[in-house]
């Protein structure tokens, strides 16, 4: 293979069926088109990509951010997109289905607030390990396999979210790290790998949540001089409905810090 002037990495956040198919458990509107465009781009630039990193949301049905974990005074579970605050716990609006979990869950919600992370949001059970919704969108997967075949290379798959005590939007670190579980701690190996790249293309779902938090956490552990390596592929990511403002704030924030913007047709053209 011919030598390359610049080392290019592609990061794809959670390109899974549950997010990227209209019938998925947590469909992100427009995500299937994002994946189609991303798949086409990978085919187009093929050997210009030195490495591809794909994150996979990996949950159990019992999870602190799934309805089954919580109950109200009548034994009802919260509906999707319910926000549970520290005050909700204190006034008895919500409690844990397993009473012995209440203390730790309360401490978790307090830690989210102290750490400036997103408040606890209840999501429909999604990306359950082993389910059909856990798999990579088929168009993108075909392009990833073709890239591996053509370049005799391996896509790096990074799993996150299997610790049911904490949300794990970011592929770099859990919302509240669990000292007993290394998978929730800062992924320094991933960060160090990206630091060796000259260009880091960013894509995936959802821009408002997992993509935003991943990029922020990389940037905060990266050194400001490296943030100019980031190139957001704006037509390869979408927001969770109702959270569009969070996606826009993320882009505005990171552009001010040096992130560049491109799209699947113009990138490396």
C-alpha positions as CSV (number, residue, x, y, z in Angstrom):
1,X,0.0,0.0,0.0
2,X,1.3,3.4,-0.8
3,X,2.6,5.6,2.0
4,X,0.2,8.3,3.3
5,X,1.1,11.9,4.1
6,X,-1.5,12.0,6.9
7,X,-2.7,9.4,9.2
8,X,-6.5,9.4,9.2
9,X,-8.7,7.7,11.7
10,X,-12.5,7.3,11.6
11,X,-14.6,7.2,14.8
12,X,-18.1,5.8,14.5
13,X,-20.3,6.1,17.7
14,X,-22.9,3.4,18.3
15,X,-24.1,2.7,14.7
16,X,-26.5,0.0,16.0
17,X,-29.8,-1.1,14.7
18,X,-31.7,0.0,17.8
19,X,-30.6,3.6,17.0
20,X,-30.4,3.4,13.2
21,X,-33.5,1.6,12.1
22,X,-37.0,3.1,12.2
23,X,-38.2,0.0,14.0
24,X,-35.3,0.1,16.6
25,X,-36.0,0.4,20.3
26,X,-34.5,3.9,20.5
27,X,-34.6,5.1,16.9
28,X,-32.8,8.4,16.2
29,X,-34.7,10.0,13.3
30,X,-32.5,10.2,10.2
31,X,-29.8,7.8,11.5
32,X,-30.4,5.2,8.8
33,X,-29.5,7.9,6.2
34,X,-26.5,8.9,8.2
35,X,-25.3,5.3,8.1
36,X,-25.9,5.0,4.3
37,X,-23.9,8.1,3.7
38,X,-21.1,7.0,6.0
39,X,-21.0,3.6,4.3
40,X,-20.6,5.2,0.9
41,X,-17.9,7.5,2.2
42,X,-15.9,4.5,3.6
43,X,-16.1,2.9,0.2
44,X,-15.0,6.1,-1.5
45,X,-11.9,6.8,0.6
46,X,-11.1,3.2,1.5
47,X,-7.3,3.0,1.6
48,X,-7.0,6.6,2.9
49,X,-8.3,5.4,6.2
50,X,-5.6,4.1,8.5
51,X,-7.9,3.0,11.3
52,X,-11.6,2.7,12.1
53,X,-12.9,2.7,15.7
54,X,-16.5,1.7,16.3
55,X,-18.2,1.9,19.7
56,X,-21.1,-0.4,20.7
57,X,-23.6,0.5,23.3
58,X,-23.9,-2.7,25.3
59,X,-26.7,-3.0,27.9
60,X,-28.4,-5.5,30.1
61,X,-32.2,-5.3,30.5
62,X,-31.7,-4.4,34.2
63,X,-30.0,-1.0,34.0
64,X,-30.1,2.1,36.1
65,X,-31.4,4.0,33.1
66,X,-34.1,1.5,32.1
67,X,-37.6,1.6,33.4
68,X,-37.4,-1.7,35.3
69,X,-34.9,-0.3,37.7
70,X,-37.4,2.3,39.2
71,X,-40.9,2.3,40.7
72,X,-43.3,4.9,42.1
73,X,-45.4,4.5,45.2
74,X,-47.9,2.4,43.3
75,X,-45.3,0.1,41.8
76,X,-45.4,1.6,38.3
77,X,-42.2,1.9,36.3
78,X,-41.3,5.3,34.8
79,X,-41.9,5.9,31.1
80,X,-39.2,6.5,28.6
81,X,-37.5,9.9,28.8
82,X,-38.5,10.5,32.4
83,X,-35.8,12.5,34.3
84,X,-35.2,11.4,37.8
85,X,-33.5,13.9,40.1
86,X,-32.2,13.8,43.6
87,X,-35.3,15.6,44.8
88,X,-37.5,12.9,43.3
89,X,-35.7,10.4,45.4
90,X,-35.9,12.4,48.6
91,X,-39.6,13.1,48.3
92,X,-40.4,9.5,47.4
93,X,-41.6,10.1,43.9
94,X,-39.3,7.4,42.7
95,X,-37.6,4.5,44.4
96,X,-35.6,1.5,43.2
97,X,-37.4,-1.7,42.4
98,X,-34.9,-3.5,44.6
99,X,-34.9,-1.6,47.9
100,X,-31.3,-2.5,48.6
101,X,-30.2,-0.5,45.5
102,X,-31.7,2.8,46.7
103,X,-28.7,4.1,48.6
104,X,-26.2,3.5,45.8
105,X,-28.6,4.8,43.1
106,X,-29.2,8.0,45.1
107,X,-25.4,8.5,45.4
108,X,-25.1,8.0,41.7
109,X,-27.7,10.7,40.9
110,X,-25.9,13.1,43.3
111,X,-22.6,12.3,41.6
112,X,-24.0,13.1,38.2
113,X,-25.0,16.6,39.4
114,X,-21.6,17.2,41.1
115,X,-19.8,16.1,38.0
116,X,-21.7,18.3,35.6
117,X,-23.0,15.3,33.7
118,X,-26.4,14.8,32.1
119,X,-29.2,14.2,34.7
120,X,-30.5,10.6,34.9
121,X,-32.8,10.0,31.9
122,X,-34.8,6.8,31.6
123,X,-34.5,5.2,28.1
124,X,-36.4,2.4,26.4
125,X,-34.4,-0.8,26.9
126,X,-32.0,-0.7,23.9
127,X,-28.9,-2.3,22.5
128,X,-29.4,-5.3,24.7
129,X,-26.4,-7.6,24.5
130,X,-27.1,-10.4,22.1
131,X,-30.3,-8.8,20.6
132,X,-30.9,-7.9,17.0
133,X,-30.9,-4.3,17.9
134,X,-27.3,-4.6,19.2
135,X,-25.9,-5.3,15.8
136,X,-24.3,-2.7,13.5
137,X,-26.5,-1.2,10.8
138,X,-26.1,-3.6,7.8
139,X,-25.0,-1.0,5.2
140,X,-22.3,0.3,7.4
141,X,-21.3,-3.2,8.5
142,X,-20.8,-4.3,4.9
143,X,-18.6,-1.3,4.2
144,X,-16.5,-2.0,7.4
145,X,-15.9,-5.6,6.3
146,X,-15.0,-4.5,2.8
147,X,-12.5,-2.1,4.3
148,X,-11.0,-4.9,6.4
149,X,-10.8,-7.1,3.3
150,X,-9.2,-4.5,1.0
151,X,-6.7,-3.3,3.6
152,X,-6.0,-6.5,5.5
153,X,-6.9,-4.5,8.6
154,X,-9.3,-4.8,11.6
155,X,-11.9,-2.4,12.8
156,X,-11.5,-1.7,16.5
157,X,-14.8,-2.4,18.3
158,X,-15.1,-0.7,21.7
159,X,-18.0,-1.8,24.0
160,X,-19.5,0.4,26.7
161,X,-22.5,0.3,29.0
162,X,-22.5,-3.2,30.4
163,X,-22.1,-2.0,34.0
164,X,-25.8,-1.5,35.1
165,X,-24.9,1.0,37.8
166,X,-23.9,3.8,35.5
167,X,-24.8,5.3,32.2
168,X,-22.0,5.3,29.6
169,X,-22.8,7.8,26.9
170,X,-19.1,8.5,26.3
171,X,-16.9,5.8,24.8
172,X,-14.0,7.2,26.9
173,X,-15.4,7.0,30.5
174,X,-18.7,6.2,32.2
175,X,-20.9,9.0,33.6
176,X,-19.8,8.0,37.0
177,X,-16.8,5.6,37.0
178,X,-17.0,2.5,39.2
179,X,-13.6,2.0,40.8
180,X,-14.2,-1.8,40.9
181,X,-14.9,-2.0,37.2
182,X,-12.0,-1.0,34.8
183,X,-14.4,-0.8,31.9
184,X,-16.0,2.3,33.4
185,X,-12.7,4.1,33.9
186,X,-10.9,6.5,31.5
187,X,-9.9,4.6,28.4
188,X,-6.4,6.0,28.1
189,X,-5.4,3.5,25.4
190,X,-8.1,4.8,23.0
191,X,-7.1,8.4,23.7
192,X,-3.4,7.6,23.1
193,X,-4.2,5.8,19.9
194,X,-6.2,8.8,18.6
195,X,-3.4,11.2,19.6
196,X,-1.2,9.5,17.0
197,X,-3.6,10.4,14.2
198,X,-3.4,13.6,12.1
199,X,-7.1,13.7,11.2
200,X,-9.9,12.2,13.2
201,X,-13.3,12.0,11.5
202,X,-16.2,11.9,13.9
203,X,-19.6,10.3,13.2
204,X,-22.4,8.2,14.7
205,X,-25.4,8.4,17.1
206,X,-26.6,10.3,18.7
207,X,-25.0,13.7,18.2
208,X,-26.9,15.0,21.2
209,X,-25.7,12.3,23.6
210,X,-23.1,9.6,23.0
211,X,-21.2,11.4,20.2
212,X,-21.2,14.7,22.1
213,X,-19.9,13.2,25.4
214,X,-17.3,11.0,23.7
215,X,-15.8,14.0,21.8
216,X,-15.9,16.2,24.9
217,X,-14.2,13.5,27.0
218,X,-11.5,12.9,24.4
219,X,-10.9,16.6,24.1
220,X,-10.7,17.1,27.8
221,X,-7.9,14.5,28.0
222,X,-6.3,15.3,24.7
223,X,-4.6,18.6,25.0
224,X,-6.2,21.6,23.3
225,X,-3.6,21.6,20.5
226,X,-5.0,18.3,19.3
227,X,-8.6,19.3,19.0
228,X,-8.0,20.8,15.6
229,X,-7.6,17.1,14.4
230,X,-11.3,16.6,14.9
231,X,-13.5,16.7,11.8
232,X,-17.2,16.3,12.5
233,X,-19.1,14.7,9.5
234,X,-22.3,16.7,9.9
235,X,-24.4,14.5,7.6
236,X,-23.4,11.3,9.5
237,X,-24.9,12.0,12.9
238,X,-28.3,13.0,14.2
239,X,-29.9,14.0,17.5
240,X,-32.4,12.2,19.7
241,X,-35.8,13.9,19.1
242,X,-36.4,16.6,21.6
243,X,-32.7,17.0,22.4
244,X,-31.6,18.9,19.3
245,X,-30.5,21.9,21.3
246,X,-27.9,19.7,23.2
247,X,-26.5,18.6,19.8
248,X,-26.3,22.2,18.6
249,X,-24.6,23.3,21.9
250,X,-22.0,20.5,21.5
251,X,-21.1,21.6,18.0
252,X,-20.9,25.3,18.9
253,X,-18.7,24.5,21.9
254,X,-16.3,22.2,20.1
255,X,-16.0,24.5,17.0
256,X,-14.9,27.2,19.3
257,X,-12.2,24.8,20.7
258,X,-10.9,24.0,17.2
259,X,-13.1,21.2,15.8
260,X,-13.6,21.3,12.0
261,X,-16.8,20.6,10.1
262,X,-17.2,18.6,6.9
263,X,-19.5,16.0,5.3
264,X,-19.4,12.6,3.8
265,X,-19.0,13.8,0.2
266,X,-16.4,16.5,0.8
267,X,-14.2,14.7,3.4
268,X,-10.8,13.9,1.9
269,X,-12.1,14.7,-1.6
